[in-house]
Amino acid sequence: MKKQLILEDGTVFIGKGFGADTEKFGEIVFNTGMTGYQEILSDPSYCGQIVTLTYPLVGNYGINRDDFESITPAIHGFIVKEVCDFPSNWRNELSLDEYFKQKKIPGIAGIDTRKLTRIIRQYGTLKGAICSIEENAEDVIAKLKDITLSAEQVKQVSTKKPYPSPGRGSRVVLVDYGMKHGILRELNKRDCDVIVVPYNTSAEDILNLSPDGVMLSNGPGDPKDVPESIEAIKGIIGKVPLFGICLGHQLFALASGANTEKMKFGHRGSNHPVKDLLTGKVSLTSQNHGYTVEEESIKHTNLEITHIALNDGTIEGLQHKEYPAFTVQYHPEASPGPEDANYLFDRFMEMIQSHKQEGAAYVKA
């Protein structure tokens, strides 16, 4: 069946539909990863977005239950050059088409994804729609210009109730703004006793759980849309060690007095080089964000820059000058992507142990 991809600037692509036969609106973004489409489509940070993949062949190793980053996908659609109808992999359980039908997600294939990516790079992120070939393009364009995309993505993808992921090591409260399971896996590998809590949990309730450390997860949307999370972080900074990723990094910056701004088309892919200014090490990183911390605003805070993106010089990491707290914009849990940066979880564990020892020394004295 033929489908249309229509952008708010008036561009229309005609392609072959797959997945659910439904109409969806969303923000069109592109991801430059060569693999990892299952992790991408199940990443809660893509909530409400329609994702185009720049790698031409998608779906060739199918879908399996082990590689999901969330239980329920929150994306609004997938755009690919070519979708594989007959995946070949020993772990395959479903084709991409079958999975999208189950989850009521539309896809469109057979369009020039290189051209679409160049449009986004030139004009910035655009609203778009995947719809039936029968729809009048002018009517859809008018609707796109009128529509306001939801600002409640974090509320949509965060857990509704706290839950444990037990371990025998340090207790970590993981604040879920749209958490990828990769973060939980990395903490579990280090035997952390994890308690996952909703995005709007207060600082008092978090501290009442007696954490050895607090983890701020990734998530979708504009960090300024969740002021209650910013207030909670203000109440945590300086009390316990803190580590933030992606949206958690941006929220930490806002809670510390810095500012964030929307990027032209964001960073999304599993091949972005980032330099650690503390060690000089350059890592290939997995990224997915449309906002960044404004560099000028850091000057008026107690934060210092620890990582930068080598492609465009934007801030990729921060640490507090006085308290045990640091954050990164990229994904050290690397799902999908290289595992160059998962040493940051070890750095977090070392920070927690150091804080415990300092506390014990203080009590003894």
N, C-alpha and C positions, 0 to 999 in steps of 0.2 A: 504494500500500500504506500502511496506517495504521501509525504508530509511536507510542511513548510516550516522553515526557521525564519522568523521575522524579527528584525532589530528595530529599535526605536528611531534610528537614523534613516529608516526607509529601505535598508538593504533586505533583500529577500533571497533565501536559498531554497531550492527544491531538492528533496532527497527521498530516501526510502525509510519509512518508519519501521521501528522494531520496539519490542516491549509493549507497554500498555497503550491502548488506543484512546488517549486522553489528551486534553489541552492543558499546558502548563506555562505559567509566566515566571520569570525570575531574572536574576542578574547573571549575565553571560561572562564567564571567566575561563581562562585557559590554563592547562597544566602541562609542563614540558617533560614529565617523566616518561621513560621508555617502557616501563612496566609498572605494576602495582595498581591496575585499574580497580581491583576489588577493594583494596584499602582506601582508595580515593573515593569511590562511590559510597562507602560506609563511614567516611570521616564526617562527624557532626559539624565540623567547621565549614562544610559546604552547605549548611542548612539554607534552603530557599534559593540556591543558585543552580544554574544550568552550566554544566562543565563540558568544555571541549578539550579533547586530548590531542596534542600535536603529533604524537606517534601514530603512524597511519593505520596499523592493524591492531584491533582491540577485541578481546574475547577469546583469543586462541588457546588459553589454558583453562577456560571455563570459570566456574564458581565452586568454591568449597567452603565448608563451615569453619575452617581453621584460620582464615585470613581476614575475617571481618574486624573492623575497628569500632563497631557499635552494632547493636542488635537490629535496630530499625534505621534504614537509610533516610536521611533528611534532604537529600538533593532533589531538585525538581526536574532534572533531565540530563541526558548524556548526548554529546555530539561527537561523531567519529567519522573518519574517512572511510574505513571499511570495518564492518563487524563480522566476526567469524561465526558461521552457523554450525560448524562441526569441530568443537574444541578437542584438543588432543593432549591429555595429561592424566596420569594415573590417579590424581586426587580429584578430578572433575566430577561434580555431582549434578550440575545444571549448566545450560548455556546462559549467556548473558541475556538473551532474548527471553528465555523461560523465567529467569529470576526477575527481570523487570516486569513481566506480566504479573507475577505473584505479588510484587510490591507496588503495583500501579504507578510505575515510573515510565515516562515516554522516552524513546531514543530516536535519533535520526542519523542515518548513515548516507554515504555517497556524496557528501558535499565537500567543497574545497576548504578543509580546515586550516590550511596555510593562509589562504586569503582572509578567512575569518579572524585568525590570530593577528594578522597585520592590521586589520581594521581596529581591533581592540587596542593594540599597541599604539596606533596613531591617535585614536579619539578617546581612549580610556574605556573603562568598564561601561557596558551598555545594558539596558534592560532588553529582554527578548522574550519570544514565545515560540514553543513548538506546538503546531496546530494542524488541523486538517487542511488538505489542499483545497477544500471547498470554501474555506473562510476567505472573506474579502480582505486583502492585505491592508488597504487604507483604513478599514475599520479597526483592525488589530493594531496598527501603528498609532492611531488616535487613542486607543485604550492603553497602550504602553506608555504614552506620554502623560496620561492622566493618572495611572496607577501609582500608588505609594506602597513600596515593599515593606513587609512587616519589620518592626524593630524589636520583636520579642523572640528572636531566634534562640537566645540563651535559655529563656524560660521553657521553650519548646523541647530542647534537647537535654537539659539537665535532669538528673535523677529527681524523683519527687519525694523520696524518703531516704534517710541515711541507711547504709548497709555496710557490713564488715567484710574484709578479705583478710582472714587471720594469719598471723605469723608470730614468730618468737623473738623477733628483733625489735628495733625501734618503732614506736607508735607514730604513724604519719596520718594526719588528717588530710585527705585529698578533696579539695573543693572542685566540684564537677560543674564546669561552665559549658560542657560539651566534650567531655573527656574521651580521648582515644584509648582503647584498651591497651595499646602499647605502653602507656605510662604506668598502668597498673601492673603489667607484666614485668617491667623493669624494677618496680618496687618489690614485687613478689620474689624476683630473683635474688634480692638482697635481704630476703626473709623479714621484710617490714610487716608490722601489724597495722594494716591499713583500715581506716574508716572513711568511706566515701560519703560526702554530705552535699546537699543541694546548693546551688549557686547563691541563694539568698540567706544562707545560714549566718547568724550574727557572730561577731568576734567573741562575745561572751559565751555563746553556745559552743563555738569551736574550742576555746580555751578550757571550757568545762570538761572536755574529753581528754584532758591532760596529754596533749600531743608532745612528742619529742621534736617534731618538725611539722610544718604545714606545706603542702604542695598545691600550687594554683595551676589548674589544667588549661589546656587549649579550649577554644570555643569559637562560635561564629559571630559575625557582625561588628558593630561599632562599640568599643569598650565604654563609651559615654552613655550607652543605652542601659547600663546596669549600675546606677549610682549606689544602690544598696551594697553591691559587692565592693565598690571602692571604699565605702565607709567601713565595712568589715575588715578590709586589709589594713586600713589606718590603725585599727585597734589591735592588730596582730604584730605589726612591725615593731621589732625590739623586744618582744615577749618570748618568741621561739624562733629557731632557724626557719627560713622560708626559701622555697625554690619555685619559680614560676616559668611556665612555658607558653609562648604564643599569646593568646588573649590574656593569660595570667601575667605575662610580662608587661603588657600594655596597662592592665589594671593596676599593677604594682607601681608603674611609673606615674600614673594619675594620682594614686594614693600618696605618692611621695612629692607631689607638687609639680610634676612635669606635665607636658601636653602631648596629645596624639593628633595625627592628621591622616586623612584618607589618601591613599596612593593612587596614581593614575590607573594602573592595572594590576598592582600587587605582585607578590612573589608566590608562585605555585609550581612545585616540581620537586624532584629528588636529586638534583644535580647543581645546587647553588653553593659556591665557595664562600666560606666565612672564616675570618681570621680571629683567633683568640689573642687579644692584646696582652694578656697576662703571661702567656707561654710562647707566643709567636707561631703557634701551630695553626695550620690551615686545614679545615675539615670540609668535606663535601656534605651538604646537609639537605634534609627534607624540609620543605617550607609550604605553608598555606596561610597567607594572610593578605588582607586588603588595606590594613592600617599600619602605621609606624609611629614610633616615638619621635617627636620633633626635637632635633639636636639642640637647637638654641635654648629650648626650655630646660635642658638639663643643667645649665649654668647656675640656675637659681635654686638648686636642690642639693641634698646630701648624697646624690648618686654620682657614680662615675661609669663611663663607658668601658665595657670589657671585650666586646665583640663588634666587628663591623662586617657588612656584606662587601665582598670585593667587586661585585658587579656594578653597584651604584653608590657605595659608601654609606648606606643607611645603617642605623643602629640595630645591632643584632644581639646585644647583651648588656646588662647593667648589674652593678652591685652597690649595696649601701656602704657608705664610708664609715659608719659607726656600728651598725648592727649586722648580725649574721644573716644576710639576705641577698640572693642573687637571682637573676632571671635571664632567659634567652628567648629571642623571637622565633627561632627555628625549632625543629622537632628532634631532640636528641634520642627519643625512642624510635625514630626512623621507621615509620610505617606508612608508605613504603620508603625505601631508600637505604643508603649506606649506614653503617653503624659507627662511623668515625667519632661521633660526639656523645656516645652513651657514657663516657667517662664522667660526664657532669653529674650523673646519679651517684657515682662514687664520691665526687666532691661534696655532694649534699650529705651523704652518710658521714663523711669525715667532719663536716661542719656540725652535725648533730652530736657526734661523739665528743668533739672539742667543747661544745656548749655544755654537755653533761658534766664533763670533768671540771670545767670552770665553776659550775654550780655546786659540785661536790666540794671543791676546794673552799668556796665561799662559806658553805655550811660548816665545814670543819674548823675554819678560822674563827 
